[in-house]
Amino acid sequence: MGALSPLPRLYTFRRCPYAMRARMALLQAGRDFDAVEVSLRDKPASLLALSPKATVPVLQLPDGSVIEESWDIMRWALAEPDTQGWWARAQSPANLDLLQRNDGDFKHHLDRWKYPQRYAGETLAPDAHRDQAVDVLLRQLEARLRDARCLGGATSCATDLAVMPFVRQFASVDPEWFATLDVPSVRTWLNGWLVHPLFTACMHKLPAEGVNRFPPV
Ligand SMILES: N[C@@H](CCC(=O)N[C@@H](CS)C(=O)NCC(=O)O)C(=O)O
């Protein structure tokens, strides 16, 4: 009997939105993978050796190569073969613009609203960051989702997976306030994702130690 070939290994952190998008992409593509749950306060030496910048997620492939950015992990998982078009649909200029807004200005304002103590001394008050976050991303999402069920149109795509964990985080800072915000289509989209099998599967709780097979959907 030949030796079993090793699986890709994902260094991940359950609550990290970048790691969530990578896990959902791997699960959607049906890629089997091992996972290491990383403590961000005590990163394992194996992660630091692979990736000195030491952010999660990081994917180590069986040939030894290392992918250090969540969007690149999504590309690896989804692009070849892209049988269901999840990657292709995410390449439209409008969707790449949403991704850039999400990872850029939205994330900037989200952090300053969610963790005001980390950004004491900034000129804008936390609520002003909250409102900026709405303007830079949620209004665009609302306009898109008013006309289509998801960001891939009728079927989801990598953009849905990439953006959803951050909108979830935004909504959970002050759920009562979010419930009153005039973005009903975004709320419907988010609520659909929160119970989606890909999302619930990606939130599987790994043991704190060791290399563990990540359960498929
Ligand atoms: N651009 C990176 C960002 C990843 C990132 O910033 N992840 C956070 C966790 S959510 C992290 O690892 N931070 C490093 C730390 O907290 O030490 C990606 O897309 O993968």
The ligand as an SDF file (V2000), in Angstrom:
LIG
                    3D

 20 19  0  0  0  0  0  0  0  0999 V2000
   -4.2140   40.3910    4.2540 N   0  0  0  0  0  0  0  0  0  0  0  0
   -4.2960   39.2410    5.1440 C   0  0  0  0  0  0  0  0  0  0  0  0
   -4.8380   39.6920    6.4940 C   0  0  0  0  0  0  0  0  0  0  0  0
   -4.9330   38.5790    7.5130 C   0  0  0  0  0  0  0  0  0  0  0  0
   -5.0240   39.1270    8.9410 C   0  0  0  0  0  0  0  0  0  0  0  0
   -4.7630   40.3000    9.2110 O   0  0  0  0  0  0  0  0  0  0  0  0
   -5.3710   38.2430    9.8800 N   0  0  0  0  0  0  0  0  0  0  0  0
   -5.3400   38.6390   11.2800 C   0  0  0  0  0  0  0  0  0  0  0  0
   -6.3510   37.8760   12.1240 C   0  0  0  0  0  0  0  0  0  0  0  0
   -8.0230   38.2810   11.7350 S   0  0  0  0  0  0  0  0  0  0  0  0
   -3.9950   38.2950   11.8580 C   0  0  0  0  0  0  0  0  0  0  0  0
   -3.4710   37.2250   11.6260 O   0  0  0  0  0  0  0  0  0  0  0  0
   -3.3850   39.2340   12.5950 N   0  0  0  0  0  0  0  0  0  0  0  0
   -2.0920   39.0110   13.1430 C   0  0  0  0  0  0  0  0  0  0  0  0
   -2.0620   39.1260   14.6140 C   0  0  0  0  0  0  0  0  0  0  0  0
   -3.0910   39.4330   15.2310 O   0  0  0  0  0  0  0  0  0  0  0  0
   -0.9810   38.8900   15.1970 O   0  0  0  0  0  0  0  0  0  0  0  0
   -5.1510   38.1620    4.4810 C   0  0  0  0  0  0  0  0  0  0  0  0
   -6.0290   38.5110    3.6650 O   0  0  0  0  0  0  0  0  0  0  0  0
   -4.9400   36.9690    4.7310 O   0  0  0  0  0  0  0  0  0  0  0  0
  1  2  1  0
  2  3  1  0
  2 18  1  0
  3  4  1  0
  4  5  1  0
  5  6  2  0
  5  7  1  0
  7  8  1  0
  8  9  1  0
  8 11  1  0
  9 10  1  0
 11 12  2  0
 11 13  1  0
 13 14  1  0
 14 15  1  0
 15 16  2  0
 15 17  1  0
 18 19  2  0
 18 20  1  0
M  END
$$$$
